Amino acid sequence: MEPTSTILIVDDDLTLRKVMEDLLRSQDYHLLLAADGVEGLAQAVEHKPDLILLDVNMPNMSGFEVCERLRADPALAEVPIIMVTSLDDRDSRLKGIEAGVDDFITKPFDRVELRARVRTITRLNRYRRLQEERSQLAWVVEQADDGYLRLGPDDEVLYANPKARLYLGVESEPRTPIAEKFLTLARRQYHLEPQELWEGWPATSPTSLFRPRYLVRPETPTAPAFWLEAAVLNLTGGPARLLRLRNVTAQISTRRDMRNFLTAIGHKLRTPLVPILGVLEMAVDRTTWDLSSDDAVNMLSMALRGAERLYGEIEDIMRYAQMPALADSEGGFLLSQFEPLMAEISAGLELTAVNVHAPEDLKGAEVALPRQAIEVIAWEILENAKKFHPTHTPTVEIEIRRDTAGRITWQFGDDGLTLSPEQLEQIWTPYYQGEKGFTGELPGMGLGLSTVASLVWGVGGSCRLYNRKDGPGVVVELTLPERSAAPAS
């Protein structure tokens, strides 16, 4: 059933309004009535009719003036207007055309003709609006971030928007026909998962429509894994189908990282709790031990070490959680503050051999990260140097220089472990840890260097980590943009 058209009748003659209302009411239109031009304009603004039947000679505001005002309103400029007039001279019709009238009916009008004119114009107006809506929808689809394809019954590609063409690696011009079938194109780059949902394609079962299908491009040495979710809509009125391809790589990565985080945090927080709980259970049952014995002291020491480790793990998590706020903080960091800061952090970590080498001309330079962020970065690097040193007593040499591009580079070199290629490749990844202790337990949350990288990358800097060439140990190299000096007031 066609939608009902809204028709506005504007005429100061009550009898004529009634006649037109009676003629058109039986045609299932939605009718609005106005007794003069002012009321007609108000009704038009409120209801935005599909057609206006407008009298010419009215008090206060003529039909010509009403028409001009309607055409001046962008929201009403395209509404068809039929002028109902007793004026049959050429000048009046020209004046009406200049005002924006679409058609004329001369009084006294023929009832059959009036109905026919109204029916024709309302249908044309509905068609025009439908075309406008289709054009708007086509524009939205062409600009969409998702890929959209219209597939025929044999999986032929009847239409593909630019994003779908990009995902499938075909000619980007929308008007260029795509000769190959969808599944052939998809298999060229992607794995189809889960495989059972793609079996029998292009046929789809009702139950499979609501389960997600994926096109997965596996990870390569030069690119991470890429995931597309394929959602199917069977179109009514034929065997064609609409297929949406949505990039869900970020969501998949987030879920994976969350699982990794929960696994890591569960293990890390439970492990130090074991000795603490064991000692507390024995303390409750005082018949099993002598508080004055050496064994009791050893057990309490074990519980203390567990508590210290638990505290350290929680501190790691809190620093990582606070990282985005640090990156967004305003202000920079003067290199003249760096050496005192290193002395403070070294004392906190009980490190006695941390040496800073910086040219005097760099002391006034400022980098584009606040002091809190630099403190987190330096603490993480020095803590790792201690944690992964065989005797936990590293010598750390820190060199600062300005490169040819005007950026500031730090090199933190220690004399601890040498890393394997696999460890060097994964070292900036959250939850990855490059060394196992003698017990097989991974110390730390594996969040430290990823925190460092996030802070540095967030301001346009870069990170490197490589093995020393002149002995055991690694070098962490951070490059940060120099902050421009504020203009003098």
ZATI-487618 format. One record per atom (N, C-alpha, C): x, y, z; residue in one letter. Coordinates in pm, whole numbers, plus 50000, padded with zeros to 5 digits. Layout:
# residues N
XYZA/...
***
This chain:
# residues 489
500844987950000M/500005000050000M/500885012550000M/500565022249908E/501345034349900E/501115043050023E/502135050350068P/501955059050183P/501005070450150P/500295075250250T/499335086150232T/500075099250211T/499635106950110S/500225120050084S/499475130650164S/500215140550210T/499615151750284T/499405163450188T/498175168450182I/497825179450093I/497315191150177I/497875202850152L/497465215050220L/496615223450125L/495385226650166I/494475234950088I/494425248850153I/494835259150077V/494855272850129V/493895281250044V/492775285050102D/491765292850030D/490905300150132D/490635312950106D/489835320750201D/488335318150184D/487955311250076D/486545308250050D/486195294950117D/485375295650221L/485015283650298L/484335273250208L/483485277750116T/482765268450030T/483735260749940T/484685267949880L/485655261249791L/486555251749870L/486915255849991R/487725246850075R/486955234050100R/485675235450129K/484835223850159K/484695214950036K/484505221249918V/484365213449794V/485635205349768V/486805211749777M/488075204649751M/488325193849857M/487945196849979E/488115186850085E/487275174550056E/486005176550015D/485135165149985D/485635157249865D/486155164249764L/486645157449644L/487855148549674L/488715153149760L/489985146049782L/489955136549900L/489015138249991R/488995129650109R/488795115050071R/487995112749968S/487745099049927S/488965092449863S/490005100449832Q/491215094949769Q/492255090849873Q/491895090849998D/492775086350106D/493995095350125D/493805108350105Y/494875117950135Y/494725122950278Y/495805127750333H/495755134650462H/495625149550431H/494505155550466L/494185169250426L/494375179050540L/494965190650505L/495125201850598L/494445213950535L/493795222150616L/493025233550565L/493525246450629L/493625256950544A/494045270050594A/493175280650528A/492745290850606A/491795300950557A/492485312950496A/493795314450512D/494505325550449D/495985321950434D/496735331250376G/498135328550348G/498995326850471G/498725335050575V/499505334250698V/499335320450763V/498075316050774E/497805302850832E/498395291850744E/498325293750611G/498875283850520G/500375282050537G/501085293250551L/502545292350574L/502865285050704L/502105288250808A/502335281650938A/502095266650928A/501015262550859Q/500725248350843Q/501815241450760Q/502295248350657A/503335242550571A/504625240350649A/505005250050730V/506225248750811V/506095237050909V/504915235650970E/504725225151072E/504635211251012E/503935209750899H/503615196250849H/504405192250724H/505015201850652K/505775198950530K/504965189950435K/503925195250375P/503015187250293P/503665182350163P/503005172750100D/503475167449971D/502945175749855D/501905183649877L/501315192049772L/500525203249839L/500565215249775I/499795226649825I/498875231449714I/497565231849745L/496565238149657L/496365252349708L/496745262049627L/496865275749677L/495995285249595L/495095292349664D/494275302549598D/495135314949572D/494725322649469V/495485334649434V/495015346649516V/493765349749506N/493235361949568N/492775359149710N/493615363349805M/493285361749947M/493615374550019M/492915377850128P/493215390050204P/494565388750276P/495175400350301N/496435401450377N/497665396550299N/497575384950236M/498735379450165M/498235371650043M/498615375849926S/498155369149804S/498835355649787S/498265347549698G/498865334649669G/500255335849611G/500505346349531F/501845348449474F/502875350549586F/502505358649684E/503435361449795E/503665348949879E/502595341349903V/502755328849977V/503725319649903V/503565318649773C/504415310049693C/505875314449701C/506135327449692E/507495332649701E/508135329249836E/507335330549943R/507885327450076R/508175312450092R/507315304350034L/507565289850039L/508845286349966L/509055292449849R/510255289349771R/511525294749837R/511375304649924A/512545310149995A/512955301750115A/512085292450155D/512375283750270D/513015270850218D/514265267950251P/514925255950199P/514175243150228P/513465242650342A/512755230450379A/511485228450297A/510985239250234L/509725238450161L/509875241950013L/511095244949970A/511315250049835A/510915240149727A/510965227149758E/510665216949657E/509235211849662E/508405216949753V/507015212249764V/506235216749640V/505575207649568P/504775211649451P/503615220749492P/503345230849407I/502255240349433I/501375241149308I/500075238449329I/499075240749223I/498295253249262I/498325263049174M/497595275449203M/496195274349144M/495195276249232V/493775275849192V/493335290249173V/493035293949047T/492825308049019T/491665310148922T/491005321448938S/489995325648840S/490625334648735S/491905337948754L/492625346448659L/493145337648545L/492735340748425D/493125332348313D/493965340048212D/494425351948252D/495215359848159D/496685355648163D/497405358848054R/498805354648038R/499695360848144R/499515373448179D/500375380148277D/500285373648415D/499065369648456S/498895363348587S/499615349848592S/499525342448482R/500215329348480R/501735331148483R/502245341048408L/503685343648412L/504125347748551L/503315356048615K/503645360248753K/503675348148846K/502725338848828G/502705326848910G/503915318048885G/504315316748757I/505495308648724I/506745314848785I/506855328048777E/508005334948837E/508035333048989E/506855332349052A/506795330449198A/507135316149238A/507055306549139G/507425292849170G/506295282949162G/505185286649098V/504045277549086V/504405266248988V/503965253949021D/504245242448934D/503125239948833D/501875243148869D/500765240348779D/499605249748816D/498635250648722F/497475259348745F/496195251548721F/495165254848799I/493795250148775I/492895262348780I/492095263848675T/491255275848664T/489875273148722T/489425282848803K/488055282248856K/487065286548746K/485915280648741P/485505268548817P/486225256348758P/486695247648845F/487515236448799F/486665224048775F/487195215548690D/486575202648662D/487005192948772D/486075186348834R/486385177648949R/487285166048909R/487025159948794V/487855148848748V/489275153648720V/489365165448657E/490695170948627E/491455173848755E/490785179648855L/491455182748982L/492025170049045L/491205159749051R/491685147149110R/492875141549031R/492785141948897A/493865136548814A/495155144348834A/495045157748835R/496255166048856R/496895163048991R/496075162349094V/496595159749229V/497255145949236V/496565135949177R/497115122349181R/498465121549108R/498545127848993T/499795127548916T/500935134348990T/500655146149044I/501725153649111I/502175146849240I/501235141349317T/501645134649441T/502495122249412T/502115115149305R/502935103449269R/504335107749225R/504405118149142L/505705123049099L/506525128049218L/505855134449312N/506575139549429N/507105128149515N/506275117549532R/506755105949607R/507955099649538R/507885098749405Y/509005092949329Y/510255101549346Y/510065114949340R/511225123849358R/511855122049496R/510975121149597R/511515119349732R/512205105949747R/511635095749685L/512255082649690L/513625082849625L/513725089949512Q/515005091049443Q/516015098649530Q/515555109249598E/516445116649687E/516945107749801E/516015099949860E/516405091049969E/517395080549920E/517145075249800R/518075065449745R/519445071449718R/519445083749669S/520715090549645S/521465092849775S/520725096849880Q/521365098850009Q/521915085750064Q/521105074950052L/521555061950099L/522775057250021L/522755059449889A/523895055449807A/525155062849850A/524995075849881W/526155083649927W/526695078150058W/525775074950151V/526205069450281V/526965056350261V/526425047650174V/527065034650150V/528425036650085V/528525046049991E/529805048449924E/530865053650022E/530425061350122Q/531375067050219Q/531565058450343Q/530885047150352A/530865039250475A/532225033150507A/532475031250637D/533685024350681D/533555009250666D/532345004250653D/532124989950630D/532044987150481D/532394974850443G/532234970650306G/530844964850285G/530184968650175Y/528854963450143Y/528874957450002Y/528334945249990L/528234938749861L/526814933749841L/526334934649717R/525074928449678R/525424916549591R/525034904649638L/525424892249572L/524214885849505L/524424880549386G/523374873449315G/523224859149364G/522284851649307P/522014838049355P/523174828349337P/524054831249239D/525224822749216D/526494828749274D/526344837749371D/527464844049440D/528184854449354D/527584858449243E/528194868949162E/528034882349233E/529014891149214V/529014904149279V/528264914049190V/527064917749233L/526254927349158L/526634941649191L/527104943749313Y/527534957149356Y/528514955549471Y/529514964349474A/530454964849587A/530854979349609A/530704984349732N/531104998149759N/532634999049768N/533195011149769P/534655012549768P/535365004849878P/534795004650000K/535474997550109K/535504982550084K/534414976850031A/534394962649999A/535414959449890A/535534968149792R/536524966149686R/537944966549742R/538164975549838L/539474976149902L/539764963249977L/538794958550056Y/538994946350134Y/539274934250044Y/538624933849927L/538754922149839L/539844923949734L/540464935649731G/541574937749640G/541174938149494G/540034944749461V/539594945649323V/539594960349280V/539334962549152E/539304975949095E/538444985249179E/539014996949214S/538335005849308S/537205013849246S/537165015349114E/536115023049050E/534775015749064E/533775021949132P/532505014949161P/531775009949037P/531955016548923R/531205012548804R/531875001048729R/533084997548767T/533784986648699T/533204973248742T/532714964948649P/532144951848687P/533204942848751P/532744934348842I/533634924648907I/533284910948849I/534224905048777A/533944892648705A/533924880548797A/534774880448899E/534894868648984E/533824868349093E/533504856449138K/532524854949243K/533134858849378K/532234861849472F/532694866749603F/533634856849671F/533224844149677L/534024834449751L/535404832649690L/535494833449558T/536794832549491T/537684844149533T/537114856049536L/537884867749578L/538304866649725L/537384862049810A/537684861349953A/538804851449981A/538754839749916R/539754829349943R/541154833149895R/541224842949808R/542534847149758R/543384853349869R/542744859949965Q/543494866750071Q/543214861250211Q/542054855050229Y/541584852350365Y/541344837450389Y/541404833850517H/540864821150563H/539414823450603H/538554814050572L/537144815350604L/536854807550732L/536474814750836E/536274808750967E/534924813151026E/534274804651110P/534524790251126P/534154782950996P/534924772850962Q/534764766550832Q/533374760650813Q/532774755350920E/531484748850904E/530374758650864E/530534771450902L/529524781250864L/529624785350717L/530794783350657W/530984786850517W/530714775050423W/530544763150480E/530274751450396E/528934753150325E/528894749950196G/527684751150120G/527374765150071G/528244774850101W/528024788550053W/527854788449902W/526924795949844P/526214807249904P/524924803849979P/524564790949987A/523384787450064A/523634790550211A/522604795250280T/522714798350423T/521514792550495T/521764786650610S/520684781250691S/520184792050786S/518934791250832P/518404801350925P/519254802751051P/519784791451102T/520564792251226T/521914798951203T/522484797351084S/523814803051058S/523764818051038S/522604823651009L/522504837950985L/522864846151108L/522654840451226F/522864847951349F/524184844451416F/525014836451350R/526354833251403R/527394840651321R/528394846251384P/529364854351309P/530274845951220P/530424850451096R/531414844851004R/532574854650995R/533764849350970Y/534924858050962Y/535744855050837Y/536334865650783L/537424864550686L/538684868650760L/539654859650767V/540844862050849V/542074861750759V/542794872950755R/544084873150686R/545154871050793R/545844859550790P/546774856350899P/547924866250908P/548524866551025E/549674875251048E/550834871050960E/551584880950911T/552774878450831T/553934886050894T/555164883750847P/556304891250903P/556184906250886P/555364910850791T/555264925150764T/553914931250803T/552964923050846A/551624928450878A/550974919950986A/550224926351077P/549484918751179P/548284911651118P/547664902951194A/546444896151150A/545334906451126A/544474903351030F/543384912450993F/542094904450989F/541044909551058W/539774902251073W/538634910451013W/537814903850932L/536574909650882L/535414900850927L/534384907050984E/533164899651016E/532204900950900E/531684889550851A/530774889350737A/529364886650786A/528474896250768A/527074894850808A/526204894650683A/525254885250678V/524424883050558V/522984887250586V/522404894250486L/520984897450491L/520354892550361L/519444882950372N/518714878250255N/517634888350221N/517704893950100L/516774904450061L/515424898550022L/514364905550057T/513024900850020T/512784903349872T/511944895049814G/511574897049674G/512544891149575G/513474882649619G/514404876649524G/515514869449595G/516374862749518P/517454854749578P/518704862949610P/518724875949580A/519904884049607A/520134885349757A/521384887649793R/521754889249935R/522624901549951R/522524907750066L/523374918850102L/524394913750203L/525674916450178L/526754911750265L/527514923850318L/527664924450449R/528444935150511R/529764929550562R/530864936150529L/532184932450578L/532644943450673L/532794939950800R/533174949750902R/534544946150960R/535424956050965N/536754954051023N/536624952951175N/536874940851229V/536754938651374V/538114935051434V/539184938851364T/540534935551412T/540764941251551T/540364953751573A/540604960051704A/539854952851814A/538584948851788Q/537804941851890Q/538424928251922Q/538854921051818I/539474907951839I/540754909451920I/541564919551884S/542814921851956S/542554925552101S/541514933752123T/541184937852260T/540774925752344T/539924917152287R/539514905252361R/540704896252390R/541594894752292R/542784886352313R/543674892252421R/543894905652413D/544734911952515D/544104910852653D/542764911852660M/542114910552789M/542294896552846M/542174886452758R/542404872752806R/543844871152855R/544794876652778N/546194875952819N/546404882952953N/545754894552967F/545894902053091F/545334894253210F/544144888553192L/543534881153302L/544364868953339L/544934862353238T/545794850853266T/547024855253344T/547644866153297A/548864870853362A/548594875753504A/547544883653519I/547284889353651I/546854878453750I/546104868453699G/545704857553788G/546904850053842G/547854846853753H/549054839553796H/549914848253886H/550074860853847K/550994869553920K/550504872754062K/549214874154078L/548704877654210L/548534865354299L/548294853954237R/548124841854319R/549464836754372R/550514837354289T/551794831154327T/552354836654458T/552464850054475P/553014854854603P/552074852754721P/550794850154694L/549864847854804L/550064834154869L/550644824654793V/550794811054846V/551614810854974V/552864816354976P/553624816055102P/552984824355212P/552344835355175I/551704843755278I/550584836055347I/549714829855269L/548604822255326L/549104810155404L/550154803555351G/550684791755422G/551204795255559G/551974806155567V/552524810155696V/551414814455791V/550414821855738L/549314826355824L/548514814555877L/548314804255795E/547594792355842E/548364785455954E/549704784555938M/550504778456044M/550494786856171M/550464800156153A/550454808856270A/549164807356348A/548064805056277V/546784803056346V/546824790256428V/547434779656372D/547554766956443D/548894766856517D/548974773156633R/550234775156705R/550854762256756R/550094751356751T/550664738656799T/551664732856700T/551704738056576T/552564731956474T/553924738456466T/554174749456537W/555504755656527W/555844763456652W/557114766356665D/557654773856779D/558094787456727D/557414798156775L/557704811556725L/559144815856751L/559844809156839S/561234813056870S/562244805456784S/561824796056705S/562754787756629S/563214794756502S/564354789956449D/564864795256322D/563894792256208D/563194780956217D/562224777556113D/561114788056106D/560694792856224A/559644803056225A/560134815956160A/561364819556188V/561934831656127V/561984830155975V/562424818255930N/562504815855785N/561114816555720N/560124810855790M/558764811055735M/558234825355727M/558484833255833L/558034847155830L/558754855055722L/560034851955700S/560794858555593S/560204855155457S/559794842555441M/559174838355316M/557864845855293M/557074847355400A/555814854655388A/556074869355354A/557104875155416L/557444889055388L/557834890755242L/558654881655189R/559054882555048R/557824881354957R/556894872554994G/555674871254915G/554864884054918G/554764890455035A/554014902955046A/554684914054966A/556024914454970E/556744924654893E/556534922754744E/556544910054700R/556324907354559R/554894910854517R/553944907754604L/552554911054574L/552394926254563L/553024933554651Y/552974948054645Y/553574953154514Y/554704947054475G/555344951054350G/554474948554229G/553784936954228E/552904933854115E/551764943954106E/551184947254221I/550084956954222I/550574970654176I/551794974354216E/552364987054171E/552534987254020E/552974975953962D/553114974953817D/551774977553748D/550734971153801I/549404972753741I/548944987253751I/549144993453866M/548695007153886M/549445016853794M/550745014753777R/551505023453686R/550985022053544R/550705009653505Y/550215007453369Y/548835013753350Y/547975012853451A/546635018653442A/546685033853436A/547695039853500Q/547815054453502Q/548515060053380Q/549035051153293M/549815055453179M/549095065253087M/547795062853046P/547155072452957P/547075086553015P/546825087653145A/546755100853208A/548125107653205A/549195099953222L/550535105653216L/550825111153077L/550415103352974A/550685107552837A/549935120352802A/548755122452863D/547935134052832D/548265146252918D/549155144453015S/549485155553104S/550185166653027S/549945178853071E/550575190253006E/551965192453062E/552765199952986G/554095203453032G/555165194252976G/556405198452989G/557545190652942G/558495187553056G/559675182653019F/560665178753120F/562015184653080F/562595192653168L/563915198553145L/565005188253174L/565945187053082L/567005177153102L/567905180553221L/567895192953264S/568665196453384S/568135189353507S/566875184453502Q/566285177253615Q/566555162253610Q/567165157553500F/567265143153479F/568245136553576F/569405142453594E/570405136053681E/569915134953826E/569335145653884P/568775144054019P/567655133654025P/566845132853920L/565785122853918L/566365108853917L/567435106653841M/568065093353837M/568665089753973M/569205099554042A/569745096854176A/568635092654271A/567485099054258E/566335095854344E/565815081754315E/565655078354185I/565155065154148I/566165054354185I/567445057054163S/568485047254198S/568475044154346S/568295054454428A/568225052054573A/567005043654607A/565885046354542G/564685038554568G/564825023954529G/565595021154424L/565805007454377L/567065001054437L/567755008754521E/568995004054583E/570035000454477E/570185009154378L/571205007454275L/572335017354304L/573545012454293T/574695021054330T/575565024954212T/575245019554093A/576115022353977A/575275026853858A/574655038353871V/573885044353762V/574555057653728V/575095058753608N/575895070353570N/575235077353450N/575115090553461V/574475098553356V/575535106753285V/575535106053151H/576495113553070H/575685122352975H/575775135552993A/575005144852911A/575845157352886A/575895162152762P/576625174552733P/575985186352805P/576785195952841E/576285207552913E/575255215352831E/575435215552697D/574515223652616D/573115217652607D/572935205252659L/571615199252659L/570855201452789L/571515206752888K/570865208153018K/569625217053012K/569595226552919G/568445235452907G/567365230452812G/567615218852749A/566625213452655A/565435207752730A/564295207152662E/563065202052723E/562415192252627E/561995180552677V/561335170552594V/559825170852617V/559105164952521A/557635166252518A/556935155552601A/557385153152722L/556675144652818L/556825150852956L/555825150053041P/555935156053174P/556855147853265P/557235153753377R/558155147253471R/557615133753518R/556305132953546Q/555755120253595Q/555975108953495Q/555805112153366A/556005101953263A/557465097853253A/558385107553259I/559825104353254I/560205095853375I/559605098753489E/559895090953610E/559445076453593E/558235074453536V/557755060853512V/558685053653416V/559075060353307I/559945054353206I/561275050153269I/561925059353339A/563245056353397A/563135045453503A/562085045953586W/561915035653689W/561775021853624W/560955020653521E/560745007653456E/562045002253398E/562815010853333I/564055006153268I/565075002153373I/565255010153477L/566235006753580L/565794994653662L/564484993553686E/563994981853760E/564244969053680E/564034969553547N/564324957953464N/565804954653465N/566664964953462A/568104962553464A/568504955153592A/567874958753703K/568164951753829K/567544937853830K/566294936853789K/565564924253796K/566234913353713K/566744916953595F/567274906953504F/568804906053505F/569424912253602H/570874910753619H/571154898353704H/572164890353669P/572404877853744P/572544879853894P/573154890953936T/573314893354081T/572474905154129T/571614910454043H/570744921754075H/571524934254112H/572774935254061T/573594947154088T/574164952553957T/573324957453869P/573824961753739P/574584974953746P/575444976753648T/576004989953620T/575254995453499T/574675007053514V/573865013053407V/574515026153364V/574815027053234E/575375039253178E/574285045953091E/573975058353125I/572925065753053I/573585077052976I/573455076552845E/574015087052759E/572875094852692E/573005107952691I/571975116652631I/572635124752520I/571955125652406R/572485133552295R/571315139152212R/571615148852129R/570635154352034R/571015149551894R/570025143851821D/570335138951687D/570225150251585D/570485146851457T/570505157051352T/569125163151327T/568055155951366A/566695161151347A/566235169651465A/567135171851564G/566755180051677G/566025172551786G/566005159151782R/565345151351885R/566355147051991R/565825144052109I/566675139952221I/566655124752233I/567845118752240T/567945104152251T/568615100452383T/567985090952455W/568575084852573W/569035070752538W/570175066852586Q/570625052852577Q/570895047752717Q/570065037952761F/570265031452891F/570975018152864F/572235017052893G/572985004652871G/573304997853003G/572994984653014D/573324977253137D/574274965653103D/574684958353206D/575614947153187D/574974934153234D/573664932853208G/572944920853251G/572854910253144G/571644906153110L/571424895153016L/571514899652871L/571914890352785T/571824892052641T/570574884752594T/569764891052508L/568474885652468L/568544878652333L/567644868952315S/567544861752188S/566774870152087S/566854866851956P/566074874451856P/564584874451885P/564024863051930E/562594862451960E/562244871752075E/563114872452176Q/562864881452288Q/562934896052244Q/563904899252160L/564034913052111L/562814917252029L/562244907751954E/561104910751869E/559854913451951E/559674906352063Q/558444907152141Q/558524916452262Q/559664922752282I/559934929152411I/558994940652443I/558414947452340W/557544958852365W/556084954752376W/555804941652366T/554434936752370T/553934935552514T/552734940452544P/552194938752681P/552114924052719P/552404921152846Y/552324907852907Y/553454898552862Y/554364903352774Y/555484894752734Y/556634897052830Y/557284886152872Q/558424887152962Q/559564878652906Q/560724884752900G/561824878352828G/562704869352911G/562474867753040E/563394859653121E/562624852353228E/563004839953252K/562424832153361K/563464830453471K/562984831353594G/563894829153706G/564234814553720G/565074811453817F/565494797653835F/564324788653872F/563274794353928T/562104786253965T/561154784253848T/561464790553734G/560554789653621G/559454799953625G/559444808353727E/558374818353741E/558794831353675E/557884837553607L/558174850153539L/558034861653637L/559114868853668P/558994880153759P/558384892253688P/557514899353756G/556904911253697G/555674907853615G/554914918153582M/553674916353506M/553894916053357M/555084920053309G/555264921153166G/554594933553110G/554394943753193L/553734955953149L/554714967553137L/555914966153196G/556834977453208G/557244983653076G/557854975752987L/558354981452862L/557224985352768L/556074978452776S/554954982852693S/554424996352742S/554514998952872T/554165012052926T/555115022652873T/556395019552875V/557405028752822V/557105031852676V/556865021252596A/556605023252453A/555365031652430A/554305029052506S/553065036652486S/553265051452513S/554005054652617L/554265068652649L/555115075252541L/556135068352496V/557055074152397V/556365075452262V/555705064752218W/555015065252088W/553905075652087W/553285077752203G/552165086952211G/552525101352181G/553795105252195V/554225118852164V/555075119352037V/555025108451959G/555755108351833G/557205104151846G/557565097851959G/558935093051976G/559095078851925G/560285073151949S/560565059551904S/561345052152011S/561265038652006C/561935030052104C/562745019352031C/563895016152084R/564685004852034R/565274997552154R/565454984652139L/566164976752240L/567044966852167L/568334966752198Y/569264957852127Y/570364953452223Y/571014942452188N/572104937152270N/573354945852255N/574084947052364R/575364954152358R/576354946352272R/577184953452203K/578204946952119K/579514944552193K/579744951752302D/581024950752372D/580954942552500D/579884934552515G/579764926552636G/578324922652660G/578054915652772P/576674911852803P/575834924052839P/574534922552823G/573614933352857G/572914938752734G/571994947852759V/571194953852652V/571264968952660V/570854975352551V/570724989852545V/569274993152511V/568645001252596V/567315006552566V/567515020752514V/567075023152391E/567275036252328E/565925042652304E/565735054352362L/564475061852349L/564765075252284L/563965078752185T/564105091752118T/562795099352132T/562885111552183L/561705119852208L/561865133252135L/560775138752085P/560855152052024P/561155162552129P/561955172352091E/562265183352182E/561085192852182E/560745197352300R/559595206452314R/560045220652282R/559245227152195S/559575240852157S/559445250052276S/560345259552286A/560275269052397A/559065278152382A/558445281052493A/557285289952491A/557705304052453A/556935311152373P/557305324752335P/557335334052454P/558275343152452A/558405352652563A/557225361952567A/556735364652688S/555555373352701S/555975387852704S/
***
